[in-house]
Structure formats: structure tokens, C-alpha cells
Amino acid sequence: GQQVQQSPASLVLQEGENAELQCNFSSTATRLQWFYQHPGGRLVSLFYNPSGTKHTGRLTSTTVTNERRSSLHISSSQTTDSGTYFCASSGGSNAKLTFGKGTKLSVKS
Amino acid sequence: NSKVIQTPRYLVKGQGQKAKMRCIPEKGHPVVFWYQQNKNNEFKFLINFQNQEVLQQIDMTEKRFSAECPSNSPCSLEIQSSEAGDSALYLCASSLFQAGNTLYFGEGSRLIVV
């Protein structure tokens, strides 16, 4: 089945610094999503991005399909960006998403 | 913003007790997923449905776990006899299609088995 690896496992930044989160998956993704999980558990979809580059606010997601990797860039980080970021992928007609283990981001003021 | 509604937010059960969680998918979404997230933040897929039919499920759900998505009623996930290892966050998600589009998650039901 699909395997998803995220790096780094954790990241500590000073407010204003940029962050780059990486995701590698084992087979071509027909579905690739980035999620942010609030400390209370709520999982928010940031991007649905199986290929190409997407932007929203200070966030950019870039997926290179044939290299089976995706990245999430956070510019000018804020303390409110602190939390855990998950990459999840599925391949072919498989409906279920496989999640990575997440990157825990901590932004200090 | 996701409009998947999960209830209850928290439930505390003794070992051996039943635990039941409900999920109302986003309006118009026929595909529903259940995931279990453990204390190490690891996600485990449990089962998914298209309308009332099971698409995929793991072996675990065939024993103590049961789930259904009846028409015109919330979907549900039930653990017949809770065990300490079932303590986790149970997340429901819905989507428009089986593959190739966004999954939207609810806030989850946190089960604590004491």
C-alpha cells in the first residue's frame, strides 16, 4: 500500500522565519492533501494538491508528481501557525488516504 | 470550512462497555471515512462507505467494531466491547468522490477507556 514519509518530525522557529515541510510518498498520488491539526484535534484541510503549485495566504504547496514528493512552505511564520501538519496521499483508484506521521511546528515569539 | 459533524466530542467508557460515535457528512457527500488517531498521532484507516455500501475496511473492524451509514440517518461507528487500546481520537471524513478530490474531516470524537 501507499507509504508516506514526512520530514522533519519537528521544527522550532522564531516568529517571522520561513518553514519548509517535506512529504514523500511511495507511488503516484491521485490524491494528495496537506492538513493542519489544531491542538484540540480538529483536522483542517490546507491544500488538495496532487500536482503543481497552489498558494493561499502565507502558505504554498508544491507537488512534483513524477518525483513522488510534495512540500508545504510557510512564509513569515506566526505563533498561531504552531501545531502539527500532516501530509496524506492515496494512489490509483484507492479511496483511503494514508497519512504521514506529521511535522510538529512550534513558532516562538 | 468543513461541515462534517461528529458527536459526541468526548466519551468515557469502562472496559467492556459499548461506545458509539456518530457522523453527519457534508451535504451531498456520498463517501464517508472513519479513521482512528492514536496518542502517537498515527492515523489508522478503519472503514469507508459510498452511500450505504462498505468500500473498504480493515480486519479490526470486522471483530469488535461495527459501522454503518443508513440512508437519511447519521453514520455511526460502534465498539461493542471497549478495550484500553481503543482510547483514541476517532475522525470521520466525507468527500464527493471515492478518489481524486478533497476529504473534509469533522472535529473528532475522543474516546477514553478507563
Contacts between the chains, C-beta under 8 A, distances in Angstrom:
chain1	res1	chain2	res2	distance
A	30	B	99	5.4
A	30	B	100	5.4
A	31	B	99	5.7
A	31	B	100	6.0
A	31	B	101	7.2
A	31	B	103	7.8
A	33	B	102	6.5
A	33	B	103	6.4
A	35	B	105	7.5
A	37	B	41	7.9
A	40	B	107	7.6
A	41	B	37	7.7
A	41	B	89	5.1
A	41	B	91	7.9
A	41	B	107	6.5
A	41	B	108	4.7
A	41	B	110	6.6
A	42	B	105	7.7
A	42	B	107	4.7
A	42	B	108	7.1
A	43	B	91	6.3
A	43	B	105	4.1
A	43	B	108	7.5
A	44	B	2	7.3
A	44	B	105	7.8
A	45	B	2	7.2
A	45	B	102	5.8
A	45	B	103	7.1
A	45	B	104	6.3
A	45	B	105	7.4
A	48	B	101	6.7
A	48	B	102	4.1
A	50	B	100	7.7
A	84	B	41	6.4
A	86	B	43	7.7
A	88	B	43	7.7
A	88	B	103	7.8
A	90	B	99	6.3
A	92	B	99	7.5
A	93	B	98	6.9
A	93	B	99	5.4
A	94	B	99	6.6
A	95	B	31	6.7
A	95	B	33	7.6
A	95	B	48	5.7
A	95	B	55	5.7
A	95	B	56	6.6
A	95	B	98	4.2
A	95	B	99	5.4
A	96	B	33	6.7
A	96	B	45	4.6
A	96	B	48	6.1
A	96	B	56	5.9
A	97	B	33	7.6
A	97	B	45	7.4
A	97	B	103	6.1
A	98	B	43	8.0
A	98	B	45	7.5
A	99	B	35	7.9
A	99	B	42	7.7
A	99	B	43	3.9
A	101	B	41	6.6
A	101	B	42	6.5
A	102	B	41	5.3
